[in-house]
Structures are given as C-alpha cells and as structure tokens.
Amino acid sequence: MAASYFQERQAPATQDGLSPASPAVASRGANALSSRITSVLSASYADLEIRDALETLDGRGVKNTAETRRQIRLDVQKEVIQCNGEIVQDFGEVAAQLKRIGSAISSLNRYCADMRSHIESANRETGPVLEEANSLLTQKKQIETKQQILHAFNSHFLVSGEESNVLTSTAEPVNEEFFQTLTRVRKIHHDCQVLLGTEDQTLGLEVLEQSSKQLNAAFQKLYRWIQREFKTLDLENPQINASVRRSLRVLAERPALFQSCLDFFAEARENILSDSFYAALTGSTTDNTNFATKPIEFHAHEPLRYVGDMLAWGHSATVSEREALEVLFISEGDEIRRSIQAGLESEPWLRDEDAEVFDGKKALNQLVSRDLTGVARLLRQRTEQVIQSHDDATLAYKIANLIGFYKSTFGKLLGSDSEVLEVFNALEVSAMRQFRGNMRDHVASVQSELTVAPLDLSPPDFLEEALEMLKALAKSYDTSVATVDDRDNAFQSVLAETLDPFLGGCENLYKGMPQPNGDIFAINCLLAAKLVLSPYSFTKSRATEIEGTISEHTGRLIEYQHGYFAHMSGLHALLEALSSVSDSTESLKTIPTLEPFQPEALVSASQQLDEFIPSALLDAAENIKKLRNRKMVQEITEEAAGRFCEDFEFVESKILAADELLFAQKDGEEDDEPGLRDLFPRTSGEIRVLLS
C-alpha cells in the first residue's frame, strides 16, 4: 500500500495554474518531495503507534487510492468530532445524575441530623435507667458468684450426716464407701489451711475442728475393726482380705494406733502359734482339743530326731508366717512408709529424731520374730531337757550342729538381729557345754586304761573309740554347718576335746617304749587319726600337722634302719675309724694302720658283709613289720638301704685312695702283701644290686 501511494504521488499535478515544468514549481516540488522522502525514511515503522494505525486502516478495509488519501484526514476528523459529541452528550447525562445524587445526599443529611437530635434526646431520657440496670446486673453476678462459692464450700468442706454416720458409726461396715469418705475428710482437713490463710479464720478453725473430730473417730473405728478382723484372720488362706491390707495402710497415718494394732496382732499370733506347736508336740491343745495328726513326742523316739522335728516344725511355721505376713506388709510397704511419714508430719510431737524410717522388710522380720516368741520359749525348754538328760557327747554335739544349722537358716529368714536367734545361741551354747562336759568325763574314765600299748603296736581301744566318735562328729559338722564362714577354726575346739587328749595319752605311752616300737606305735596312732581327718576340708590344717609329726617319726625309723644296716653288715666299725680321716695324703696313708683295716679285721668285716647282704632287706623290714602301713615299711627300708649304700661308697672311696697311695710308694715293686681292696673286694655297684 505504501508503494502504490508513492507511485500515485509522482503523477503530474497543477496548482495555482503553474505548470510542473516551470522552474519555481519544479524547485518547490523537489524540496517538498525530498522533505517527504526524508520524513518517510526517517520514520520508524517499528513504532507501536504507527503499527496500531496501520492495523486500524487495514481493519477498515481502506484502499490506497487518491480519493481515499484525500478524504482520510477528513474522515478521521469527522469521526473524532462525532465521538467528542457523543462524549459531551454522555457527560451531560452524568451531570444530571450527579445533580439528582446531590439533592438526595442533602435530603439524607437533613434526615440524619433529625435522627441525631432524636437519639440524643432519647439517651438523655434512658441514661439513668441503663445505669440502674447495669448496677442490678453487677449485683446479680456477684450474688451468683457467692452462691457458687457457697455451693462449692458446702460440697467440699461440709460432710453430710449420712457420710458422717458411715465414717464414725461402728454399726456401719468398713467398706469402699468408708474409705472414700475418709479420703474426702482428710482432704477437707488438709484444705483448711487455705481457710486459715484468710483474714477471717473463724470458719477455717470451725471446719478444722470438725474434720479433726471426724478423722479421730474414723481412725478409732478402723482400729477396732482391724482388731476384730485379726482375731478371725486366716493366714493360711493365700487370698487374704484386701480390705485388711488397705486398712493397715490407712491406719499407718496414725503411728500410735498402727503400732498398737501390730502389738495386738503379734500377741494373738504368738498365742496361736504356741498352741499349734504344743498341739504338734503332744497331740492336744491347751483346751484339750485333740488332733488327728500323730504328735512329735510319740513318733520321734530318738532324741536327735525329736529335736530335729521340733526345729523343722518351727522352720515350717516361720516360712508360712512370713509368707502370709509378707502379703500384708511388703506388698504395701512403700504405701505404709509414706502413710507413717505423713502421720508424723501431721503430728510432729510424736516424731522421734533418732527413730529410723519405716522399713517394710525389717518390720516384717520383727513381727514374725515376736509371733514366734512363744514357740521359741517352748522349743528351748524341750531342747534343754533333751540335752541335759543324755550323757552321750556325740548326741550333744549333733544337737549343737543341728541347732547351728537352723540358726543360720532362721538368720536368713528373720535377719541377724532377730530375738529368736538369741534362743538358738543359748541352745547351741548349752549343747556345746554339755558336749565338753561329757567329753571330759569320758576322758577321765579312760585315763585308767592308759597303761601299756597293745603287743601289735596298733592304736589302743580308747583311741579307736575316740576316732569313731570323731568321725561321727566330723560328718555331723560337715552336713549341718555348711554356712559357717570360718569352718576350720570352728572345728578346732571339737578336736581339742575329742582328739588331743587321746593323742596325748598315746604320746605318753610311746615315750616309755623302746625303739623302734615307740615310733611305730606313734605312727600307727597318727595314721589312724589322719585317716579320719583327711576326707574333710575343715580339718586340713590338723591333718597337715599330723603329717609333719608322722614325718618326724618316720625320720627316726629311717635312722634306726640305717644303723641296723651299718651294725649288722660290719660297716659301722669302718665308718667310725674313717670319721677322723680327711682327704689329705698324710691322713689317707694312716688308713692301713687303723685297727678295723688290719687284714684279719678287714677280712672278717668282708665276710660279715657277705653274710648279711643277701637277706638284708627282709631282715630290716622285719624290724618294723608292726607298722600298719606296708608301703611305709618298704619306703623306710629302701631309704635306709640307700643311705647304707652311700656309706659303703664312702668307705670304698677311702680304701681305693689308700691303695693308690700305697702302690705309688712302692714304685712298681713287686709285693705279695695284699692291698685293702683285695681284703675287702665288694663294690658299691654289687651292694646296690643286692639291695635293690
């Protein structure tokens, strides 16, 4: 379209009667054309306004003709004028509407002023009424608040007559309702502190006094109820009434009543257990009621079994009592301790600064110990009768061990500070005192038998009897006192009573006997004692001590056998002669001049040696054949034979050394005189072979 526009603009035109060919016209046309071209070329067709204008023309469907180009400006201006006219017309309508709105607003303002005046007049008339209404509403709210406070106070701090009757009347049962009411009254009593903190304390004091009276009456009722329950309480039933446990926990808030209740219970249980123990012993109770079970006194014929059955019954009763009471105290131990602590805080005048905090297990042990007081007293009487009515020392010691065993068992059940253990300590001391007295009487009775030892050098009868008794005592001690810490030292007193006097008697006999019979007799007695002591660990130290004594006697027997070998073989004279000879040359030269080394004496010693050696071991063993341990006989003889061989080697070495010096003096000269070796030809190797 732009191209056609420029093409049409190049067509010749006339203006004011001038020909285009005239120079002036041509000059102006050229300037206009160059300005137009410059304007067109300088225009930026990327401008948005030009683009919008071109799009508008294109949208109108305008064709690029000369007529159109001439009329386009007029058409546009015409349209602008029309649009402006329409706008002016529209604004006229708007102005009319604005005038109507202005009149409406003026009317509304007049109406608002009228309403404002009416409202102000109404406010002036209704003001006093509203103030009175607000005052009445405030008073109503205050009254409602006071009513709520009064209702809350009555419901929290006041106890109804029915609740008071449940709490204090003995005709009413102790049930869940009682405990709930008691809990509520305790809370009221505690919350009175809030009332006492106000300016007017009269109400708080009145409520506190009333709640205190109700609580005291309730705890008294609970205390009497628990006492009645304790009279009929069946501890054998594992399902003990839960209300009793709960009652004890609650009653613990009054420590004095709680302790009094425990004392009453302990006294009742003591009587019950004493009657049960008496019935188990005799078959009937104190009120002559017979039982179907066979009594202990009828079927326990042996004293030891009689005491053991009584102790076993006491142990069984203790276990049952502890298990039953454990449900009452240990299961609620923490609650009871807290209740007692709360009671002491509420009643500080009852607090003892030195008193220990309630311990459930300790209290249980103390209560069980108090329950067993009557049983322990009856047990002590019967056991002391058994101990004092028998003179058998073994029986007294077995009873002491049995009592010691049960003492340790009761100590684990009731604690080391239980009063029941004092009874066991007294019985154990009594039994041991009876044992020592019986042993001393027995030792005094057998002292007359300490005259001579048996011909076969075996342990005497009194020692055999003592060892049999010691064996029974050691077995009893080993099975009964398994928990003693210092077991070795604990049995030393028994050894001092049952073994040492009899070994001392054997020692007196052995001292007056010739050798080797004395040492043989001593070894036989000590071996018998060691045989009894060896199986037990608590006699190890004494067995070791006896072994040392046996070794001493064995050493003396070896010396005796060694002397026997030396004298019977003829070697003793040679050893004595050589005892003064040293290893120096001058001393060795004197050996042939010694009397035992003279040819005749040396030949005689050699013959005596040859006659003795073949049967030396048998002859030497015959000397100690009464030693009851055959192995020791062999070992002692062989040890003595070994020492004899060493002595023979010593003699042989001296003889050889003397012969060497003698041959060295002769310097190879022939001499028919025989040497010491020729006169005493046996060698140490031959002696060892013959004595092996």
C-alpha positions in Angstrom: 0.0 0.0 0.0 2.9 2.4 0.7 4.4 1.6 -2.7 1.2 2.4 -4.6 0.9 5.6 -2.5 4.3 6.9 -3.6 3.7 5.9 -7.2 0.4 7.8 -7.4 2.1 10.8 -5.7 4.6 11.0 -8.7 1.8 11.8 -11.2 1.9 15.5 -12.6 -0.4 18.0 -10.9 -1.2 21.6 -11.3 -1.7 24.2 -8.6 -2.5 27.8 -9.0 -2.2 27.5 -12.8 1.5 26.6 -12.7 2.9 24.0 -15.0 5.0 21.5 -13.5 7.5 22.3 -16.0 8.1 25.8 -14.6 11.3 26.2 -12.7 9.8 27.6 -9.5 7.2 24.9 -9.3 9.8 22.3 -10.0 12.1 23.7 -7.3 9.3 23.7 -4.6 8.1 20.3 -5.7 11.6 18.9 -5.4 12.0 20.3 -1.8 8.6 19.0 -0.8 9.4 15.7 -2.2 12.8 15.5 -0.5 11.2 16.5 2.8 8.5 13.9 2.4 11.0 11.3 1.4 13.2 12.3 4.3 10.3 12.2 6.7 9.1 8.9 5.4 12.7 7.4 5.5 13.3 8.8 9.0 10.0 7.4 10.3 10.4 4.2 12.4 7.7 1.7 11.2 8.5 -0.4 14.2 6.8 2.2 16.5 3.7 0.8 18.2 1.5 3.8 17.4 2.2 3.5 13.6 1.6 -0.2 13.8 -1.7 0.4 15.6 -2.6 3.0 13.0 -1.8 0.7 10.1 -3.7 -2.1 11.7 -6.7 0.2 12.2 -6.6 1.2 8.5 -6.2 -2.3 7.4 -9.1 -3.3 9.6 -11.4 -0.6 8.0 -10.7 -2.0 4.6 -9.4 1.3 3.3 -8.0 1.1 -0.2 -5.0 3.1 -1.3 -6.5 5.4 -3.8 -6.1 9.2 -4.4 -9.7 9.8 -3.3 -9.1 7.8 -0.2 -5.9 9.6 0.6 -7.6 13.0 0.2 -10.6 12.1 2.4 -8.9 10.1 5.0 -7.9 13.1 7.2 -11.4 14.5 6.9 -13.0 11.2 7.7 -10.8 10.8 10.7 -11.5 14.3 12.0 -15.2 13.8 11.3 -15.2 10.6 13.4 -13.3 12.4 16.2 -15.9 15.2 16.2 -18.7 12.7 16.4 -17.0 10.8 19.2 -16.5 14.1 21.1 -20.1 14.9 20.6 -21.2 11.6 22.0 -18.9 12.1 25.0 -20.3 15.5 25.7 -23.8 14.1 25.5 -22.9 11.3 27.9 -21.2 13.7 30.3 -24.4 15.8 30.2 -26.4 12.8 31.4 -23.8 12.2 34.1 -24.0 15.8 35.3 -27.8 15.4 35.5 -27.4 12.3 37.5 -24.9 14.0 39.8 -27.3 16.8 40.4 -30.0 14.3 41.5 -27.5 12.5 43.7 -26.5 15.8 45.3 -30.1 16.6 46.1 -30.5 13.0 47.6 -27.4 13.5 49.8 -28.7 16.8 51.0 -32.0 15.1 51.9 -30.2 12.3 53.7 -28.1 14.8 55.7 -31.3 16.5 56.9 -32.7 13.2 57.9 -29.5 12.2 59.8 -29.5 15.5 61.7 -33.1 14.9 62.7 -32.3 11.3 63.8 -29.2 12.5 65.8 -31.3 15.0 67.6 -33.9 12.4 68.4 -31.2 9.9 69.6 -29.6 12.5 71.9 -32.9 13.3 73.4 -33.6 9.5 73.9 -30.1 9.0 75.5 -30.8 11.8 77.9 -34.1 10.2 78.9 -32.8 6.5 79.2 -29.4 7.1 80.9 -30.5 6.8 84.5 -32.4 3.6 83.6 -29.4 2.0 82.0 -27.2 2.8 84.9 -29.6 1.3 87.3 -29.9 -1.9 85.1 -26.1 -2.2 85.0 -25.9 -1.9 88.7 -28.6 -4.6 89.1 -26.8 -6.9 86.7 -23.5 -6.5 88.6 -25.2 -7.3 91.9 -26.8 -10.3 90.3 -23.4 -11.6 89.0 -21.9 -11.1 92.5 -24.8 -12.9 94.1 -24.4 -15.8 91.6 -20.7 -16.0 92.3 -21.3 -16.0 96.0 -23.9 -18.7 95.5 -21.4 -20.8 93.5 -18.8 -20.3 96.2 -21.2 -21.3 98.9 -22.3 -24.3 97.0 -18.6 -25.3 96.4 -17.8 -24.7 100.0 -20.7 -26.8 101.2 -19.9 -29.6 98.7 -16.1 -29.6 99.6 -15.8 -28.6 103.2 -19.0 -29.9 104.8 -19.8 -33.6 105.4 -23.3 -34.7 105.3 -25.0 -36.6 108.1 -25.0 -39.8 106.2 -21.3 -39.6 105.4 -20.5 -38.7 109.0 -22.5 -41.8 110.1 -20.6 -44.0 107.6 -17.3 -42.6 108.9 -17.9 -42.8 112.7 -20.6 -45.3 113.4 -19.5 -48.7 114.5 -22.7 -50.2 113.1 -21.7 -49.3 109.6 -19.2 -51.6 107.9 -15.7 -50.7 106.8 -16.1 -50.8 103.1 -15.3 -48.8 100.0 -17.7 -46.1 101.0 -16.0 -45.7 104.3 -12.6 -45.3 102.7 -13.9 -42.8 100.1 -15.5 -40.7 102.9 -12.3 -40.9 104.9 -10.3 -39.7 101.9 -12.7 -36.8 101.5 -12.5 -35.8 105.1 -8.7 -36.0 105.0 -8.7 -33.7 102.0 -11.0 -31.3 103.8 -8.7 -31.3 106.8 -5.7 -30.5 104.6 -7.5 -27.8 102.6 -8.5 -26.0 105.8 -5.0 -24.4 105.5 -6.5 -22.2 102.7 -9.2 -21.0 105.0 -6.8 -20.3 107.8 -4.9 -18.1 105.4 -7.8 -15.6 105.0 -8.5 -12.6 107.2 -11.5 -14.3 108.9 -10.1 -17.5 110.4 -13.2 -18.5 112.4 -14.7 -20.6 109.6 -11.4 -22.3 109.0 -11.0 -23.1 112.7 -14.5 -24.5 112.9 -14.1 -26.7 109.8 -10.7 -27.9 111.0 -12.0 -28.8 114.4 -15.0 -30.7 113.0 -12.8 -32.6 110.4 -10.3 -33.5 113.2 -13.0 -35.0 115.3 -14.4 -36.9 112.4 -10.9 -38.2 111.4 -10.1 -39.3 115.0 -13.4 -41.1 115.3 -12.9 -42.7 111.9 -9.4 -44.0 112.8 -10.7 -45.3 116.1 -13.4 -47.2 114.3 -10.8 -48.5 111.8 -8.5 -49.5 114.6 -11.2 -51.5 116.4 -12.4 -53.1 113.2 -8.8 -54.3 112.4 -8.5 -55.8 115.8 -11.7 -57.7 115.2 -10.5 -58.9 111.9 -7.2 -60.0 113.3 -9.0 -62.3 115.7 -10.6 -64.2 112.9 -7.9 -63.7 110.2 -6.9 -66.9 108.5 -3.3 -66.6 107.4 -3.4 -70.0 105.8 -5.7 -68.6 103.1 -3.5 -67.1 100.4 -6.3 -64.7 99.4 -6.1 -62.5 102.5 -8.8 -59.9 102.6 -7.7 -56.9 100.6 -9.6 -54.6 102.9 -7.3 -55.6 105.8 -4.2 -54.6 103.8 -5.8 -51.3 102.8 -6.9 -50.7 106.4 -3.4 -51.2 107.6 -2.0 -48.8 105.0 -4.6 -46.2 106.1 -4.2 -46.8 109.8 -0.4 -46.2 109.4 -1.2 -42.5 109.2 -1.7 -42.8 113.0 1.6 -44.4 114.0 0.5 -44.9 117.6 -2.7 -46.8 116.6 -0.7 -48.7 113.9 1.9 -49.9 116.4 -0.8 -50.8 119.0 -2.5 -52.8 116.3 0.7 -54.6 115.5 1.3 -55.4 119.1 -2.2 -56.8 119.4 -1.7 -58.9 116.3 1.7 -60.2 117.5 0.3 -61.2 120.8 -2.6 -63.0 119.1 -0.4 -64.8 116.6 2.1 -65.7 119.4 -0.8 -67.5 121.3 -2.0 -69.2 118.2 1.5 -70.4 117.2 2.3 -71.6 120.7 -1.0 -73.6 120.8 -0.2 -75.1 117.4 3.3 -76.1 118.5 2.1 -77.6 121.7 -0.5 -79.5 119.7 2.1 -80.7 117.3 4.2 -81.9 120.3 1.5 -83.6 122.4 -1.5 -84.1 120.0 -3.8 -81.8 122.0 -4.1 -78.1 122.7 -4.3 -76.2 126.0 -8.1 -76.5 125.8 -7.8 -80.4 125.5 -8.8 -80.4 121.8 -7.3 -83.5 120.2 -5.9 -83.6 116.7 -5.8 -86.4 114.2 -2.1 -86.0 113.4 0.4 -88.1 115.2 2.3 -85.9 117.8 6.1 -85.4 117.6 6.6 -86.8 121.1 5.1 -90.2 120.1 6.8 -90.9 116.8 10.2 -89.2 117.4 11.8 -91.9 119.6 15.4 -90.7 119.1 16.5 -87.5 120.9 18.2 -86.1 117.8 15.1 -86.8 115.6 12.9 -85.3 118.4 14.9 -82.1 118.4 15.1 -82.1 114.6 11.3 -82.5 114.2 10.7 -79.6 116.6 13.1 -77.4 114.7 11.7 -78.4 111.4 8.2 -77.5 112.6 9.4 -74.2 113.8 11.1 -73.5 110.4 8.0 -74.5 108.5 5.8 -72.3 110.8 8.2 -69.4 110.3 8.2 -69.7 106.5 4.4 -69.9 106.4 4.0 -67.0 108.8 6.5 -64.9 106.8 4.8 -65.6 103.5 1.4 -64.8 105.0 2.5 -61.5 106.6 4.5 -60.5 103.6 1.3 -60.1 101.7 0.1 -57.7 104.5 3.2 -55.6 104.8 5.7 -56.0 102.0 3.2 -55.7 99.2 2.1 -52.4 100.7 5.5 -51.5 102.2 6.0 -48.2 100.4 2.4 -47.1 101.0 2.7 -47.9 104.7 6.0 -46.0 104.9 4.5 -43.0 103.2 1.4 -43.1 105.4 3.6 -43.2 108.6 5.7 -40.3 107.3 2.5 -38.3 106.6 1.2 -39.1 110.1 4.4 -38.0 111.7 4.4 -34.8 109.7 0.8 -34.1 110.8 1.6 -34.9 114.4 5.2 -33.6 114.9 5.1 -34.1 118.6 5.1 -37.9 118.1 8.2 -37.7 116.0 11.4 -39.2 117.3 14.5 -37.7 115.7 16.6 -40.9 116.3 13.9 -43.3 115.0 14.5 -45.0 111.7 12.2 -44.6 108.7 9.7 -47.5 108.5 11.3 -50.4 106.7 8.7 -53.0 105.5 11.1 -56.0 105.5 12.6 -55.1 108.9 9.1 -54.6 110.4 8.1 -57.9 108.9 11.1 -59.7 110.4 10.4 -58.1 113.8 6.7 -59.1 113.7 7.5 -62.7 112.7 10.1 -62.9 115.5 7.5 -61.6 118.0 5.0 -64.1 116.7 7.5 -67.0 117.3 8.4 -65.9 120.9 6.1 -68.5 122.5 7.3 -71.2 120.1 10.9 -70.4 120.8 10.4 -70.4 124.5 8.7 -73.9 124.4 11.4 -75.1 122.0 14.1 -74.0 124.3 12.6 -75.8 127.3 12.1 -79.1 125.5 15.5 -79.0 123.8 17.4 -78.2 127.0 15.6 -81.2 128.7 16.9 -83.4 125.9 20.4 -82.1 126.2 20.6 -82.4 129.9 19.0 -85.8 130.2 21.6 -87.6 128.0 25.3 -88.2 128.7 26.3 -89.0 125.1 28.8 -86.4 124.0 28.2 -87.3 120.3 24.5 -86.7 120.7 25.1 -83.3 122.4 27.4 -82.3 119.6 25.0 -83.4 116.8 22.2 -81.4 118.5 24.5 -78.4 118.7 25.3 -78.7 115.0 21.6 -79.2 114.1 20.8 -76.1 116.2 23.6 -74.2 114.4 22.2 -75.2 111.0 18.7 -74.0 111.9 20.2 -70.8 113.4 21.8 -69.9 110.1 18.5 -70.8 108.3 16.5 -68.6 110.7 19.0 -65.8 110.3 18.4 -65.7 106.6 14.6 -65.7 107.2 14.4 -63.2 110.1 17.7 -61.2 109.9 20.7 -61.3 112.1 19.2 -59.1 114.8 16.1 -61.3 115.4 15.3 -62.2 119.0 14.6 -65.8 118.0 18.3 -66.2 117.2 19.2 -65.5 120.9 17.3 -68.7 121.8 19.3 -70.7 119.2 22.5 -69.1 120.5 21.6 -70.2 124.1 20.7 -73.7 123.0 23.9 -74.1 120.9 26.0 -72.9 123.9 24.1 -75.3 126.2 24.6 -78.2 123.8 28.3 -77.5 123.4 28.8 -77.1 127.1 27.1 -80.5 127.7 29.3 -81.9 124.9 32.5 -80.7 126.6 31.4 -81.9 130.0 30.6 -85.3 128.6 33.9 -85.5 126.8 35.9 -84.5 129.9 34.0 -87.2 131.9 34.8 -89.7 129.1 38.5 -88.7 129.1 38.7 -89.1 132.9 37.1 -92.6 132.7 39.6 -93.9 130.1 42.7 -92.5 131.8 42.9 -95.6 133.8 43.3 -97.6 130.6 46.5 -95.7 129.6 48.8 -98.4 130.9 50.6 -100.2 128.1 50.3 -100.3 124.4 49.0 -103.3 122.5 51.5 -106.0 121.7 51.0 -105.5 117.9 51.6 -101.8 118.4 48.2 -101.0 116.9 46.2 -98.0 118.1 44.7 -98.7 121.6 41.0 -99.2 122.1 40.4 -95.8 123.7 41.9 -94.1 120.6 39.8 -96.3 118.2 36.7 -95.3 120.2 37.6 -91.7 120.1 38.3 -91.8 116.4 34.9 -93.4 115.7 33.3 -90.6 117.8 35.4 -88.0 115.9 34.3 -89.5 112.6 30.6 -89.1 113.6 31.2 -85.6 114.8 33.0 -84.5 111.7 30.3 -86.0 109.5 27.6 -84.1 111.5 29.6 -80.9 111.3 30.2 -81.3 107.6 26.5 -81.8 106.8 25.0 -79.4 109.4 27.2 -76.3 109.5 27.6 -75.8 105.8 27.2 -72.0 106.0 29.9 -71.2 108.7 32.5 -68.8 107.3 35.5 -69.9 109.5 34.9 -73.6 109.4 38.4 -74.6 110.2 38.7 -72.6 113.4 35.2 -73.6 114.5 36.1 -77.3 114.5 39.4 -76.8 116.3 37.6 -76.7 119.7 36.0 -80.1 118.9 39.4 -81.6 118.0 40.8 -80.2 121.3 38.1 -82.1 123.2 37.8 -85.3 121.2 41.2 -86.0 119.7 44.0 -84.1 121.6 43.5 -85.8 125.0 43.7 -89.3 123.4 46.6 -88.5 121.2 48.3 -87.1 124.3 47.7 -90.4 126.1 49.2 -92.3 123.1 52.2 -90.0 123.3 52.7 -90.8 127.0 52.7 -94.5 126.1 55.1 -94.0 123.2 57.7 -92.1 125.3 58.1 -95.1 127.6 58.6 -97.6 124.8 62.0 -98.8 123.3 63.0 -98.1 119.7 61.7 -98.7 117.1 58.4 -99.8 118.8 57.8 -96.3 120.1 57.9 -94.6 116.7 56.0 -97.5 115.1 53.2 -97.2 117.7 53.2 -93.4 117.3 52.9 -93.6 113.5 50.1 -96.2 113.7 48.1 -93.9 116.0 48.7 -90.8 113.9 47.9 -92.6 110.7 44.6 -93.7 112.2 43.8 -90.1 113.2 44.8 -88.8 109.7 42.6 -91.3 108.0 39.6 -89.9 109.9 40.5 -86.2 109.3 41.6 -86.4 105.6 38.1 -86.5 104.0 37.1 -83.1 105.4 38.4 -79.7 104.3 37.8 -78.1 107.7 40.4 -80.5 109.2 43.1 -79.9 106.6 45.3 -77.9 108.8 45.2 -80.5 111.6 45.8 -83.3 109.0 48.9 -81.4 107.7 50.2 -81.0 111.3 49.8 -84.8 111.9 51.7 -85.4 108.6 54.5 -83.4 109.9 54.6 -85.4 113.1 54.5 -88.7 111.1 57.4 -87.4 109.1 59.4 -86.9 112.3 58.8 -90.4 113.5 59.5 -91.8 110.0 62.9 -90.0 110.0 63.7 -91.7 113.3 62.7 -95.1 111.9 65.0 -94.4 108.9 67.8 -93.6 111.2 67.2 -96.8 113.2 67.1 -98.9 110.0 70.2 -97.2 108.7 72.0 -98.0 112.0 70.8 -101.6 111.7 72.3 -101.9 108.2 75.6 -100.4 109.4 75.9 -102.6 112.5 74.7 -105.9 111.0 76.9 -105.5 107.9 80.1 -104.7 109.9 80.4 -101.4 108.2 79.9 -99.4 111.4 83.4 -100.0 112.7 84.9 -99.0 109.4 82.8 -95.8 109.3 83.9 -94.9 112.8 87.5 -95.4 112.0 87.2 -93.3 108.9 85.4 -90.5 110.6 88.7 -88.9 111.7 90.4 -89.4 108.2 90.4 -86.4 105.9 91.2 -86.2 102.2 94.8 -85.2 102.7 97.6 -87.5 101.6 99.1 -87.9 105.1 95.7 -88.7 106.5 94.9 -91.3 103.8 98.3 -93.0 104.5 97.2 -93.7 108.0 94.2 -95.8 106.9 96.1 -99.2 106.7 97.4 -98.6 110.2 93.9 -98.3 111.7 92.7 -101.3 113.7 89.5 -102.0 111.7 91.6 -102.0 108.5 94.0 -104.6 109.7 94.0 -107.7 107.4 92.2 -110.0 109.8 89.7 -107.4 110.9 89.0 -106.3 107.3 88.6 -109.9 106.1 86.2 -110.5 109.0 84.2 -107.4 108.1 84.0 -108.5 104.4 82.7 -112.0 105.4 80.1 -110.4 107.8 79.0 -108.2 104.9 78.7 -111.1 102.5 76.6 -113.0 105.1 74.3 -110.0 105.8 73.6 -108.5 102.3 71.5 -111.4 100.7 68.8 -111.1 103.3 69.4 -107.6 104.5 66.2 -106.1 103.2 64.0 -108.8 104.6 65.8 -108.7 108.0 65.5 -104.9 108.1 61.8 -104.9 107.2 61.2 -107.5 109.9 62.3 -104.8 112.4 59.3 -102.5 111.6 56.8 -105.1 110.4 54.3 -103.9 113.1 54.0 -100.7 111.2 50.4 -101.0 109.8 51.2 -99.2 106.5 53.1 -101.7 104.4 54.1 -99.0 101.9 55.8 -97.0 104.6 57.7 -100.2 105.7 59.0 -100.5 102.2 59.8 -96.8 101.8 61.6 -96.6 105.2 63.7 -99.7 104.5 64.6 -98.6 101.0 65.6 -95.1 102.3 67.8 -96.7 104.9 69.3 -99.0 102.3 70.1 -96.1 100.1 71.9 -94.3 102.9 73.8 -97.5 103.7 74.9 -97.6 100.0 76.2 -94.1 100.3 78.1 -95.1 103.4 79.6 -98.1 101.6 80.6 -95.8 98.7 82.4 -93.6 101.1 84.3 -96.5 102.6 85.1 -97.8 99.2 86.5 -94.5 98.0 88.8 -94.2 101.1 90.0 -97.8 100.5 90.8 -97.1 96.9 92.5 -93.9 97.7 94.7 -95.6 100.4 95.7 -98.4 97.9 96.6 -95.9 95.3 99.0 -94.1 97.7 100.4 -97.5 98.8 101.1 -98.6 95.2 102.6 -95.2 94.4 105.1 -95.6 97.3 106.3 -99.0 96.1 107.0 -97.5 92.6 106.0 -100.7 90.8 108.0 -103.0 93.1 106.5 -106.4 93.3 105.0 -107.1 96.7 103.0 -110.1 97.8 101.3 -108.2 100.5 97.6 -107.8 99.5 96.0 -104.3 99.4 93.0 -103.2 101.2 90.8 -103.7 98.1 91.9 -107.3 98.0 90.9 -107.9 101.6 87.5 -106.0 101.1 86.5 -106.9 97.5 82.8 -105.9 97.4 82.0 -102.9 95.2 79.3 -100.3 95.7 77.6 -101.4 92.4 77.3 -105.0 93.7 75.8 -103.7 97.0 73.2 -101.6 95.2 72.2 -104.6 93.0 71.9 -106.9 96.1 69.9 -104.3 98.0 67.6 -103.3 95.1 
